[in-house]
Amino acid sequence: MEQSFHRVRSHRWRQVTAAAAAGALAVGLASCASDDTVVVNVYGGTAAVGFDRIIAACNEAAEGRYRIQGNLLPADADGQREQFVRRLASRDSGMDLLGMDVTWTAEFAEAGWIRELTPEQAELATADILQPPIDTATWQDVLYGIPKHTNVQLLWYRPSLTPEPPQTWDEMLEMASDLRDRGEIYEIGFTGARYEGLVVGFNTLLNSFGGDLVNEDSTEATIDENTVQALELLQRYARSGLASASLSNAQEPEVFAELQQGRSAFALNWPYVLSAMRGAAETDARTRAVYEDLAFAPYPSVVAGETPSVTLGGMNYAISTYSEHPDEAFDAAMCLRSPENQLQVALDAGEVPVNVTIYENPEFQEAYPMYEILLEQLEVAVPRPKTPFYQNISTIVSSALSPPAAIDPEATADELRDRIQDTLEGRGILP
């Protein structure tokens, strides 16, 4: 474990160093520009590995019409949102292009902080783009965002333990139980900590049962029997003895680490697992043994024979209402997420493309052997609740579901209904 910790810490240090270098490069490029060159300040996503090269290439392609400057944000989504909210609420004109979490569109649009795309811009921004990412950039039938990258979880498993992956959650629980009875590795990794990852996992279960947390126009909580079914499944898993003992503290890194260290037979996690495992296997024998016995499959269904509705991750670009250079900001966004640059950032930083044509690229297919499963799931993936109150609702859900073993399906559903409805009507106090 100590070796794994140092590898992760070293990797994070390299990311921080790369981010600092990207920022320094952007500042240097801006200082080289003439006084009348428009500077497009980009916030969000600029610390990704290799993104400094993409910024430099876009600046060269702009031929002096504008120059992109990358700016760093806190690493966590909550910290990023806090900085955006504070600066946009003060009408800060120094933020031009915003790299926004896919859950922020409704909130920022309702607040008047981001610009509606023109019909011409919308046509360019959505050409060859998967529809579910477009949906995350849309609020009340208006497109506010330029989809940059996307994400969706997969099932990771060990073929030496289970030659065929489970098709459903019930099968996965049965397989894990059988492995435990045989004295084999059996745990199922899931993000059960009180944070956004728990909301993502629950949203997948809920939508796969046919439910949702709020209605389409975000005026009513839609807690029903589908919610109870999703809560029953999550409770059953948490109490089964098949989850990690640290389930209530498990975020994505912990789920990955347990798989890497050979402690889990199944893990529900994002596509980065493959590249991260491959990299760690180069220097660690135990990781190499797991990597050589690692396979992927579609996210398990909750109802046999029905395709699950897996929750979308990712980022969209939006243009600040207070930007003094909205046209240049749009052009910069289109360059930064051009098909060529989407491919590059997918290879360098593991960010899953939104452009469907990239899935036909042999280089992408080699780096992402799960590309067919990814594409299939992305085509039917679902956003988290589209509402201006998403941040509050996320906090309510993660609180009500934590720890997962303490869920009382009927009572928890009632709690969710009351708290979410209070939030939609401007009442209540966050947990």
C-alpha positions as CSV (number, residue, x, y, z in Angstrom):
1,M,0.0,0.0,0.0
2,E,2.9,2.4,0.8
3,Q,4.3,1.9,-2.7
4,S,0.8,2.6,-4.2
5,F,0.4,5.8,-2.1
6,H,3.8,7.1,-3.3
7,R,2.8,6.4,-6.9
8,V,-0.4,8.2,-6.6
9,R,1.3,11.1,-4.8
10,S,4.0,11.3,-7.5
11,H,1.3,11.2,-10.2
12,R,-0.6,14.0,-8.5
13,W,2.6,16.0,-8.2
14,R,3.3,15.6,-11.9
15,Q,-0.2,16.8,-12.6
16,V,0.3,19.8,-10.4
17,T,3.6,20.5,-12.0
18,A,2.1,20.2,-15.5
19,A,-0.8,22.5,-14.5
20,A,1.7,25.1,-13.3
21,A,3.7,24.8,-16.4
22,A,0.5,25.2,-18.5
23,G,-0.4,28.3,-16.5
24,A,3.1,29.7,-17.0
25,L,3.0,29.0,-20.7
26,A,-0.4,30.7,-21.0
27,V,0.9,33.8,-19.2
28,G,4.0,33.8,-21.3
29,L,2.0,33.6,-24.5
30,A,-0.2,36.4,-23.3
31,S,2.7,38.6,-22.5
32,C,4.1,38.0,-26.0
33,A,0.9,39.3,-27.6
34,S,0.6,42.8,-28.8
35,D,-1.4,45.2,-26.6
36,D,-4.4,45.1,-28.8
37,T,-4.7,41.2,-29.0
38,V,-7.8,39.9,-27.4
39,V,-7.1,37.6,-24.5
40,V,-9.7,34.8,-23.9
41,N,-9.5,33.7,-20.3
42,V,-10.4,30.0,-19.9
43,Y,-11.3,28.6,-16.5
44,G,-11.8,24.9,-16.0
45,G,-10.1,21.9,-17.6
46,T,-6.8,23.7,-18.4
47,A,-4.8,21.6,-16.0
48,A,-5.4,18.4,-17.9
49,V,-2.3,16.5,-19.0
50,G,-1.1,17.9,-22.4
51,F,-3.6,20.7,-22.5
52,D,-0.9,23.3,-22.6
53,R,0.0,22.0,-26.1
54,I,-3.6,22.3,-27.2
55,I,-3.8,25.9,-26.0
56,A,-0.5,26.7,-27.8
57,A,-1.8,25.1,-31.0
58,C,-5.1,27.0,-30.9
59,N,-3.2,30.3,-30.3
60,E,-1.1,29.7,-33.3
61,A,-4.2,28.8,-35.4
62,A,-5.9,32.1,-34.2
63,E,-3.1,34.1,-36.0
64,G,-3.3,36.9,-33.6
65,R,-7.1,37.4,-33.6
66,Y,-7.1,36.3,-29.9
67,R,-4.9,34.5,-27.5
68,I,-6.2,31.9,-25.0
69,Q,-4.9,32.1,-21.4
70,G,-5.5,29.1,-19.2
71,N,-6.4,29.7,-15.6
72,L,-6.3,27.2,-12.7
73,L,-9.2,26.3,-10.5
74,P,-9.5,24.2,-7.4
75,A,-9.2,20.5,-8.1
76,D,-12.7,19.5,-6.7
77,A,-16.0,20.4,-8.4
78,D,-17.4,22.1,-5.3
79,G,-14.4,24.4,-5.1
80,Q,-14.6,25.2,-8.8
81,R,-18.3,26.0,-8.5
82,E,-17.7,28.3,-5.5
83,Q,-15.2,30.3,-7.4
84,F,-17.4,30.6,-10.5
85,V,-20.5,31.6,-8.4
86,R,-18.6,34.3,-6.5
87,R,-17.0,35.9,-9.5
88,L,-20.0,35.7,-11.8
89,A,-22.3,37.1,-9.1
90,S,-20.0,40.1,-9.0
91,R,-20.2,40.4,-12.8
92,D,-16.5,39.7,-13.2
93,S,-15.6,40.4,-16.9
94,G,-12.3,38.6,-16.5
95,M,-13.9,35.2,-17.0
96,D,-14.6,34.5,-20.7
97,L,-14.9,30.8,-21.2
98,L,-16.1,28.6,-18.4
99,G,-15.4,24.9,-18.2
100,M,-18.5,23.8,-16.3
101,D,-19.5,20.6,-14.7
102,V,-22.5,19.1,-16.6
103,T,-24.8,19.6,-13.6
104,W,-24.4,23.4,-13.6
105,T,-26.2,24.5,-16.8
106,A,-29.6,25.1,-15.4
107,E,-28.4,27.0,-12.3
108,F,-26.0,29.3,-14.3
109,A,-28.6,29.8,-17.1
110,E,-31.4,30.8,-14.6
111,A,-29.0,33.2,-12.8
112,G,-28.2,34.9,-16.2
113,W,-24.5,34.1,-15.9
114,I,-24.0,32.3,-19.2
115,R,-24.9,33.2,-22.8
116,E,-27.4,31.4,-25.0
117,L,-25.7,30.2,-28.2
118,T,-27.0,31.7,-31.4
119,P,-28.6,29.3,-33.9
120,E,-25.4,29.4,-36.0
121,Q,-23.2,28.7,-33.0
122,A,-25.5,25.9,-31.8
123,E,-25.3,24.2,-35.2
124,L,-21.5,24.3,-35.1
125,A,-21.3,23.3,-31.4
126,T,-23.6,20.2,-31.9
127,A,-22.3,18.8,-35.3
128,D,-21.3,15.1,-34.8
129,I,-21.9,15.4,-31.0
130,L,-23.6,12.7,-29.1
131,Q,-27.1,13.7,-28.0
132,P,-26.9,13.0,-24.2
133,P,-23.9,15.5,-23.8
134,I,-25.9,18.0,-25.8
135,D,-28.8,17.5,-23.3
136,T,-26.5,18.4,-20.4
137,A,-25.7,21.7,-22.1
138,T,-29.4,22.5,-22.6
139,W,-31.9,24.2,-20.3
140,Q,-35.6,24.6,-21.2
141,D,-34.8,23.8,-24.9
142,V,-32.1,26.4,-25.1
143,L,-28.5,25.5,-25.7
144,Y,-26.1,27.3,-23.4
145,G,-23.0,25.0,-23.6
146,I,-20.5,23.6,-26.0
147,P,-19.9,20.0,-25.0
148,K,-16.2,19.4,-24.4
149,H,-15.9,15.8,-23.0
150,T,-18.1,13.2,-21.4
151,N,-17.9,10.1,-19.3
152,V,-19.9,7.1,-18.2
153,Q,-19.2,4.3,-15.7
154,L,-18.4,0.7,-16.7
155,L,-18.3,-2.6,-14.8
156,W,-14.7,-3.8,-14.2
157,Y,-14.2,-7.4,-13.2
158,R,-11.6,-10.3,-12.9
159,P,-12.1,-13.0,-15.5
160,S,-10.1,-15.5,-13.5
161,L,-12.8,-15.2,-10.8
162,T,-15.8,-14.8,-13.1
163,P,-15.2,-15.8,-16.7
164,E,-18.4,-14.1,-17.8
165,P,-19.5,-10.7,-16.4
166,P,-22.8,-10.4,-14.6
167,Q,-25.6,-9.0,-16.7
168,T,-27.6,-7.6,-13.8
169,W,-27.1,-6.4,-10.3
170,D,-28.8,-9.5,-9.0
171,E,-26.4,-11.7,-10.9
172,M,-23.4,-9.6,-9.6
173,L,-24.6,-10.1,-6.0
174,E,-25.0,-13.8,-6.6
175,M,-21.6,-14.2,-8.2
176,A,-19.9,-12.2,-5.4
177,S,-21.7,-14.4,-2.8
178,D,-20.6,-17.6,-4.5
179,L,-17.0,-16.3,-4.6
180,R,-17.1,-15.5,-0.9
181,D,-18.5,-19.0,-0.1
182,R,-15.5,-20.5,-2.1
183,G,-13.0,-18.4,-0.2
184,E,-12.2,-16.2,-3.2
185,I,-11.9,-12.5,-3.7
186,Y,-15.5,-11.3,-3.8
187,E,-16.0,-7.6,-3.0
188,I,-18.0,-5.2,-5.2
189,G,-16.6,-1.7,-5.4
190,F,-19.0,1.3,-5.4
191,T,-18.7,5.0,-4.5
192,G,-20.6,5.0,-1.2
193,A,-19.1,8.0,0.5
194,R,-21.3,11.1,1.3
195,Y,-20.4,13.1,-1.8
196,E,-21.3,13.5,-5.5
197,G,-20.2,10.0,-6.4
198,L,-22.9,8.5,-4.3
199,V,-25.5,10.7,-6.0
200,V,-24.1,9.5,-9.4
201,G,-24.4,5.8,-8.4
202,F,-27.9,6.3,-7.0
203,N,-29.1,8.3,-10.1
204,T,-28.1,5.4,-12.3
205,L,-30.1,2.9,-10.2
206,L,-33.1,5.3,-10.0
207,N,-33.2,6.1,-13.8
208,S,-32.6,2.4,-14.6
209,F,-35.8,1.6,-12.7
210,G,-37.6,4.3,-14.7
211,G,-37.6,7.1,-12.1
212,D,-36.1,10.5,-11.5
213,L,-35.8,13.0,-8.7
214,V,-37.6,16.0,-10.2
215,N,-39.9,16.6,-13.1
216,E,-38.9,18.1,-16.4
217,D,-39.5,21.7,-15.5
218,S,-38.0,21.4,-12.0
219,T,-41.2,22.3,-10.1
220,E,-42.0,19.0,-8.4
221,A,-40.2,16.2,-6.6
222,T,-41.0,12.9,-8.4
223,I,-40.2,10.4,-5.6
224,D,-42.3,7.3,-6.3
225,E,-42.1,3.5,-6.2
226,N,-39.1,3.6,-8.6
227,T,-37.2,5.5,-6.0
228,V,-38.1,2.9,-3.3
229,Q,-36.9,0.1,-5.6
230,A,-33.6,1.9,-6.2
231,L,-33.2,2.5,-2.4
232,E,-34.0,-1.2,-1.7
233,L,-31.3,-2.3,-4.1
234,L,-28.7,0.0,-2.7
235,Q,-29.6,-1.0,0.9
236,R,-29.5,-4.7,0.0
237,Y,-26.0,-4.3,-1.5
238,A,-24.7,-2.3,1.4
239,R,-26.0,-4.8,4.0
240,S,-25.0,-7.9,2.0
241,G,-21.5,-8.2,3.3
242,L,-20.3,-8.0,-0.3
243,A,-19.2,-4.4,-0.2
244,S,-16.0,-3.1,1.2
245,A,-15.9,-2.4,4.9
246,S,-15.0,1.1,4.0
247,L,-18.1,1.6,1.6
248,S,-19.3,4.6,3.5
249,N,-16.0,6.4,2.9
250,A,-15.3,5.1,-0.6
251,Q,-14.8,7.6,-3.4
252,E,-13.4,6.9,-6.9
253,P,-9.7,6.6,-5.8
254,E,-10.6,4.1,-3.0
255,V,-12.7,2.0,-5.4
256,F,-9.8,2.0,-7.8
257,A,-7.2,1.2,-5.1
258,E,-9.2,-1.8,-3.9
259,L,-9.3,-3.2,-7.4
260,Q,-5.7,-2.4,-8.0
261,Q,-4.6,-4.2,-4.7
262,G,-6.6,-7.3,-5.6
263,R,-9.3,-6.8,-2.9
264,S,-12.3,-6.6,-5.2
265,A,-13.8,-8.9,-7.8
266,F,-16.0,-6.2,-9.3
267,A,-15.9,-2.4,-9.5
268,L,-18.2,0.2,-10.8
269,N,-16.0,3.0,-12.0
270,W,-15.1,5.4,-14.8
271,P,-13.0,4.4,-18.0
272,Y,-9.8,5.9,-16.5
273,V,-9.4,2.7,-14.6
274,L,-7.8,1.0,-17.6
275,S,-5.1,3.6,-18.3
276,A,-4.4,4.1,-14.6
277,M,-4.0,0.4,-14.0
278,R,-1.8,0.1,-17.1
279,G,0.5,2.9,-15.9
280,A,0.8,1.5,-12.4
281,A,1.4,-2.0,-13.7
282,E,4.7,-0.8,-15.3
283,T,6.4,-0.5,-11.9
284,D,4.4,-2.7,-9.5
285,A,4.1,-6.5,-9.8
286,R,0.9,-6.8,-7.8
287,T,-0.8,-4.2,-10.0
288,R,0.5,-6.0,-13.1
289,A,-1.1,-9.2,-12.0
290,V,-4.4,-7.5,-11.6
291,Y,-4.0,-5.6,-14.9
292,E,-3.4,-8.8,-16.8
293,D,-6.6,-10.2,-15.2
294,L,-8.8,-7.2,-15.8
295,A,-11.8,-7.0,-18.1
296,F,-14.7,-4.6,-18.7
297,A,-18.3,-4.9,-19.4
298,P,-21.5,-2.8,-19.7
299,Y,-22.9,-1.4,-16.4
300,P,-25.2,-4.1,-15.0
301,S,-28.9,-3.8,-15.5
302,V,-31.3,-3.5,-12.5
303,V,-34.1,-5.2,-14.5
304,A,-33.2,-8.3,-16.5
305,G,-33.3,-7.6,-20.2
306,E,-33.5,-3.8,-19.9
307,T,-30.6,-1.5,-20.8
308,P,-29.5,0.5,-17.7
309,S,-29.6,4.3,-17.8
310,V,-26.1,5.2,-16.7
311,T,-25.3,8.6,-15.4
312,L,-23.3,11.1,-17.5
313,G,-20.2,12.9,-16.3
314,G,-18.1,15.4,-18.2
315,M,-17.7,19.1,-18.9
316,N,-19.2,21.7,-21.2
317,Y,-17.8,25.1,-22.2
318,A,-20.1,28.1,-21.6
319,I,-19.5,31.8,-22.4
320,S,-19.8,34.2,-19.5
321,T,-22.5,36.8,-19.9
322,Y,-20.0,39.3,-18.7
323,S,-17.3,38.4,-21.2
324,E,-16.2,41.4,-23.3
325,H,-15.1,39.0,-26.1
326,P,-18.0,36.4,-26.6
327,D,-17.3,35.8,-30.3
328,E,-13.6,35.1,-29.7
329,A,-14.5,32.9,-26.6
330,F,-16.8,30.8,-28.8
331,D,-14.1,30.3,-31.5
332,A,-11.6,29.4,-28.8
333,A,-13.9,26.8,-27.4
334,M,-14.5,25.3,-30.8
335,C,-10.7,25.0,-31.3
336,L,-10.0,23.6,-27.9
337,R,-12.5,20.8,-28.4
338,S,-12.0,20.3,-32.1
339,P,-12.1,16.6,-33.1
340,E,-8.3,16.5,-33.3
341,N,-7.9,18.0,-29.8
342,Q,-10.6,15.8,-28.4
343,L,-8.6,12.8,-29.6
344,Q,-5.4,14.2,-28.2
345,V,-6.9,14.9,-24.7
346,A,-8.5,11.4,-24.7
347,L,-5.1,9.9,-25.3
348,D,-3.2,12.2,-22.9
349,A,-5.7,12.8,-20.1
350,G,-8.3,10.1,-20.4
351,E,-11.2,12.5,-21.2
352,V,-13.9,10.7,-23.1
353,P,-14.8,12.4,-26.4
354,V,-18.3,13.8,-27.2
355,N,-17.7,13.7,-31.0
356,V,-19.0,10.4,-32.3
357,T,-16.6,10.3,-35.3
358,I,-13.6,9.9,-32.9
359,Y,-14.9,6.4,-31.9
360,E,-14.1,5.3,-35.5
361,N,-10.4,6.4,-35.1
362,P,-8.0,3.4,-34.9
363,E,-5.7,5.2,-32.5
364,F,-8.6,5.9,-30.2
365,Q,-9.8,2.3,-30.5
366,E,-6.4,1.0,-29.6
367,A,-6.2,3.2,-26.4
368,Y,-9.8,2.5,-25.5
369,P,-10.5,-1.1,-26.3
370,M,-13.9,-0.7,-24.5
371,Y,-14.9,2.0,-27.1
372,E,-17.9,0.0,-28.4
373,I,-19.4,-0.4,-24.9
374,L,-18.6,3.2,-24.1
375,L,-20.4,4.4,-27.2
376,E,-23.4,2.1,-26.6
377,Q,-23.8,3.4,-23.0
378,L,-23.2,7.0,-24.0
379,E,-26.0,7.0,-26.6
380,V,-28.6,6.1,-23.9
381,A,-26.9,7.8,-20.8
382,V,-28.9,10.1,-18.6
383,P,-28.0,13.4,-16.9
384,R,-28.4,14.1,-13.2
385,P,-31.5,16.1,-12.4
386,K,-31.7,19.2,-14.6
387,T,-32.6,21.9,-12.2
388,P,-31.3,25.3,-11.0
389,F,-31.3,23.7,-7.5
390,Y,-29.1,20.8,-8.4
391,Q,-26.4,21.7,-5.9
392,N,-28.9,21.7,-3.0
393,I,-30.6,18.5,-4.2
394,S,-27.2,16.7,-4.5
395,T,-26.4,17.6,-0.9
396,I,-29.8,16.4,0.2
397,V,-29.5,13.0,-1.6
398,S,-25.9,12.3,-0.5
399,S,-27.0,13.1,3.1
400,A,-30.1,11.0,3.1
401,L,-28.3,8.0,1.6
402,S,-25.3,8.1,3.9
403,P,-24.3,5.6,5.1
404,P,-26.0,3.3,2.5
405,A,-26.4,0.5,5.0
406,A,-28.7,2.8,7.1
407,I,-31.1,3.3,4.3
408,D,-34.8,2.6,5.2
409,P,-36.3,2.6,1.7
410,E,-39.8,3.9,2.5
411,A,-38.7,6.4,5.1
412,T,-35.7,7.6,3.1
413,A,-38.0,8.1,0.0
414,D,-40.3,10.2,2.2
415,E,-37.4,12.2,3.4
416,L,-36.1,12.8,-0.1
417,R,-39.6,13.8,-1.3
418,D,-40.1,16.4,1.5
419,R,-36.6,17.9,1.4
420,I,-36.4,18.1,-2.4
421,Q,-39.9,19.7,-2.6
422,D,-38.9,22.2,0.0
423,T,-35.8,23.1,-2.0
424,L,-37.8,23.5,-5.2
425,E,-40.2,25.9,-3.4
426,G,-37.4,27.8,-1.7
427,R,-38.0,26.4,1.8
428,G,-35.9,24.2,4.1
429,I,-32.4,24.0,5.4
430,L,-29.6,22.0,3.8
431,P,-28.5,19.0,5.9
